[in-house]
Amino acid sequence: MTLLYFAQARRVTGLPSETLSPSSPLTADQLWAEILRRHPDLAILHPVIRLARNGEFASPDALFHPGDEVALIPPVSGG
């Protein structure tokens, strides 16, 4: 599973991406638990970050599989 970090998430982690190797699918809560274990400073952004799986926003009850690409998308502002 490849995690992609954007904007504030990238600044907090200091990484554009990283790889997770779960042995089975993860729920969003399980995935977040692993992300926050690795990067506890992301906890402040957790309520506003959306997860996207393979290019599409994931529902809260989605399962994330070992081969998925998962993007952490923080809120976007613009004008």
C-alpha positions in Angstrom: 0.0 0.0 0.0 1.4 3.4 -1.0 0.4 6.4 1.1 0.6 9.8 -0.6 0.9 12.9 1.5 -0.2 16.3 0.2 0.0 19.9 1.5 -0.1 20.1 5.3 0.2 16.3 5.6 3.4 16.4 3.6 4.8 19.2 5.7 3.9 17.4 9.0 5.4 14.0 7.9 8.3 15.4 5.9 7.5 12.8 3.3 5.8 12.9 -0.1 4.9 9.2 0.2 5.7 5.9 2.1 4.8 2.3 1.8 2.8 0.2 4.3 2.7 -3.6 4.0 -0.5 -4.8 5.7 -1.1 -8.6 5.5 -4.8 -8.0 5.1 -7.3 -5.2 4.2 -7.6 -2.4 6.7 -10.6 -0.4 7.6 -10.3 3.4 7.6 -9.9 3.4 11.4 -7.2 0.7 11.3 -5.4 2.6 8.6 -5.6 5.9 10.5 -4.3 4.1 13.6 -1.2 2.9 11.7 -0.7 6.4 10.1 -0.9 8.1 13.5 1.4 5.5 15.1 4.0 6.5 12.5 3.2 10.2 12.5 1.5 11.3 15.7 1.7 15.0 14.7 -0.9 14.3 12.0 -3.6 13.8 14.8 -4.4 17.5 14.6 -5.2 17.2 10.9 -7.0 13.8 11.2 -10.5 15.4 11.5 -10.2 17.4 8.2 -8.2 15.0 6.0 -10.1 12.9 3.5 -8.7 9.6 2.3 -8.8 8.7 -1.4 -8.3 5.2 -2.6 -7.0 4.6 -6.1 -7.9 8.1 -7.2 -11.4 8.3 -5.7 -12.5 9.6 -2.3 -13.1 6.7 0.0 -16.3 6.3 2.1 -15.8 6.0 5.9 -16.6 2.2 5.6 -14.2 1.5 2.8 -11.6 -1.3 3.1 -8.0 -0.5 2.0 -6.2 -3.4 0.4 -2.4 -4.0 0.4 -2.0 -2.9 -3.3 -4.0 0.3 -3.0 -2.7 3.8 -3.5 -4.1 5.9 -0.6 -3.9 9.7 -0.7 -4.3 11.9 2.4 -6.1 15.0 1.1 -6.3 18.0 3.4 -8.8 20.8 2.8 -8.0 22.9 -0.2 -8.5 26.6 -0.3 -8.3 28.9 -3.2 -9.7 32.0 -4.7 
